Amino acid sequence: MIIARITSGLGNQLFQYALARHLAQKNNASLYIDLSYYQQAYDTDTLRTFKLDRFNTRYSVLNTSPYLYVSKLTKLLPNRTLKPIFHFVQEQQFHVDPVVEQASSAVITLEGFWQSERYFLDSAEAVRRELTFRRTPGVDFAGYADQIAQTACPVSVHIRRGDYVNHPEFSQSFGFVGLDYYRAALAELNRRLPDARFFVFSDDPDWVADNLHLSSPHVYVRNSGPDADVDDLQLMSLCHHHVIANSSFSWWGAWLNPRPDKLVIAPRNWFRNKPDWNTTDLIPASWLRI
């Protein structure tokens, strides 16, 4: 069995699930998820909500199963590992760790963010099939979806500010990637796709409207309600091309678009002050970093 500890926001949840699904498929194993992270608030993190149940995902919740006791039992073991029965795999580095793929025990527990397509590429078809949306969209969703469908060349542009500006830790480790990046990305898109229409997504839309001066046709997307982020993610995936932020959220908005000819532009510098973190495996090879 595979046990994945699910944490943080939607983008990270998707990475965590994708690796767990891949290992479950590879090992012909059942998949359980540990949701204990969402049972309390953390001073060092933005308040998050579990949302993998908005997709056609397949899992059992560890917190409501007998296997909860199996997970607790491993805490009594040195390094929580006793092969070939238990193997606790904790993320040790930001780039791909081959140890993860080699994990093989009756119970494999995963803890980390696993932010690379390479962790689940061999199971990408299954991951893409399960990460289709299963929910009732918000009241604003249909109108934006119609606009995207009627646009010849819709491009999503995601601008993340929020905790990247206001949170004492995230503003230092990530930080707003900056308007110069978006100006360069949009100029490149206009050069390659002169008929592009931009659909702009942001957690700070008023600031974006005041500061990102767009001369090309554009729409500011403003979803509302408790699942506005899921609405945004699905609408991003409906666009043909993408400009993403230094954010796992818009990474998935671009990845969930299945078009083989998509152009995805990503920031070259993902972190503000993590010079030792290797981001080589973060961005798929076919995407463009600027």
Residue pairs with C-beta under 8 A, 6 or more apart in sequence:
1 29
1 30
1 31
1 32
1 67
1 106
1 107
1 108
2 20
2 23
2 24
2 27
2 29
2 30
2 31
2 32
2 108
2 110
3 32
3 33
3 34
3 62
3 67
3 70
3 71
3 107
3 108
3 109
3 110
4 16
4 17
4 19
4 20
4 31
4 32
4 33
4 34
4 109
4 110
5 16
5 33
5 34
5 36
5 37
5 109
5 110
5 111
6 13
6 16
6 17
6 33
6 34
6 35
6 37
6 38
6 50
6 52
7 13
7 16
7 37
7 48
8 37
8 45
8 48
8 113
9 46
9 48
9 248
9 249
10 51
10 229
10 230
10 233
10 249
10 252
11 247
11 248
11 249
11 250
11 251
11 252
12 113
12 115
12 248
13 50
13 51
13 52
14 52
14 131
14 248
14 252
15 113
15 114
15 115
15 119
15 248
15 252
16 110
16 112
16 113
16 114
17 33
17 52
17 57
17 59
17 127
17 131
18 114
18 119
18 120
18 123
18 127
18 131
19 100
19 110
19 114
19 119
19 120
20 31
20 33
20 59
20 110
21 31
21 57
21 58
21 120
21 123
21 126
21 127
21 130
22 119
22 120
22 122
22 123
22 126
22 127
23 29
23 100
23 103
23 108
23 110
24 30
24 31
25 123
25 126
26 122
26 123
27 104
27 108
29 108
30 60
31 58
31 59
31 60
32 59
32 60
32 61
32 62
32 65
32 67
33 52
33 59
33 60
33 61
33 62
34 62
34 63
34 71
35 50
35 61
35 62
35 63
36 63
37 48
38 48
38 49
38 50
41 47
44 169
46 162
46 163
46 167
46 170
49 226
51 227
51 229
51 230
52 59
54 133
54 134
54 135
54 227
54 230
55 130
55 131
55 132
55 133
55 134
56 129
56 130
56 131
56 132
56 133
56 134
57 130
57 131
58 130
60 67
62 68
62 71
70 107
71 109
73 86
74 80
74 81
74 82
74 86
74 88
74 107
74 109
77 86
77 88
79 88
80 86
80 88
80 109
81 87
81 88
81 105
83 105
84 104
84 105
84 106
85 105
85 106
85 107
86 105
86 106
86 107
86 109
87 103
87 104
87 105
87 107
87 108
87 109
88 109
88 111
89 99
89 100
89 103
89 108
89 109
89 110
89 111
89 112
90 111
90 112
91 97
91 111
91 112
91 113
91 114
92 99
93 278
94 115
94 274
94 277
94 278
94 279
94 282
95 116
95 278
95 279
95 280
95 281
95 282
96 116
96 118
96 119
96 281
100 110
100 114
100 119
101 119
113 248
115 248
115 251
115 282
116 281
116 282
117 124
117 255
117 284
118 281
120 127
128 256
128 258
131 252
131 256
133 230
133 234
135 227
135 230
137 145
137 227
137 231
137 234
138 223
138 224
138 225
138 227
138 228
138 231
139 224
139 225
140 222
140 223
140 224
140 231
141 223
141 231
141 234
141 235
144 199
144 219
144 221
144 223
144 231
144 235
145 235
145 238
147 154
147 199
147 219
148 154
148 199
148 235
148 238
148 239
149 238
151 197
152 195
152 197
153 193
153 195
153 196
153 197
153 240
153 241
154 196
154 197
154 199
154 238
154 239
154 240
154 241
155 189
155 193
155 196
155 197
155 198
155 199
155 239
155 240
155 241
155 242
155 243
156 198
156 199
156 201
156 235
156 236
156 239
156 241
156 242
156 243
156 250
156 253
156 254
157 182
157 185
157 186
157 198
157 199
157 200
157 201
157 242
157 243
158 201
158 202
158 236
158 242
158 243
158 244
158 245
158 247
158 249
158 250
158 253
159 182
159 200
159 201
159 202
159 204
159 208
159 212
159 245
160 176
160 177
160 202
160 203
160 245
160 246
160 247
160 249
160 250
161 176
161 202
161 203
161 204
161 207
161 208
162 203
162 204
163 170
163 171
164 170
164 171
164 174
164 175
164 176
164 246
164 247
165 171
165 175
165 176
165 204
172 272
172 273
173 271
173 272
173 273
173 274
174 246
174 247
174 270
174 271
174 272
175 246
175 272
177 245
177 246
177 267
177 269
179 211
179 212
181 267
181 290
182 212
182 243
184 290
185 243
185 265
185 290
186 198
186 214
186 216
186 243
188 265
188 288
188 290
189 196
189 241
189 243
189 263
189 265
190 196
190 216
192 263
193 241
193 263
196 216
196 217
196 241
197 216
197 217
197 218
197 219
198 214
198 216
198 217
198 218
198 219
199 218
199 219
199 221
199 235
199 236
199 239
200 208
200 212
200 214
200 218
200 219
200 220
200 221
201 221
201 232
201 235
201 236
201 250
201 253
202 208
202 220
205 220
205 221
205 222
208 220
209 220
221 232
221 235
223 229
223 231
223 232
223 235
225 231
229 249
232 253
233 249
233 252
233 253
233 256
234 256
236 242
236 250
236 253
236 254
236 256
236 257
237 253
237 254
237 256
237 257
238 257
239 257
240 257
240 259
240 262
241 262
241 263
241 264
242 250
242 253
242 254
242 257
242 262
242 263
242 264
242 265
243 264
243 265
244 250
244 251
244 253
244 254
244 264
244 265
244 266
244 267
245 267
246 266
246 267
246 269
246 270
246 271
251 266
251 282
254 262
254 264
254 287
255 284
263 288
264 284
264 286
264 287
264 288
265 287
265 288
265 289
265 290
266 283
266 287
266 288
266 289
266 290
267 289
267 290
268 289
268 290
270 277
270 279
270 282
271 277
271 279
283 289
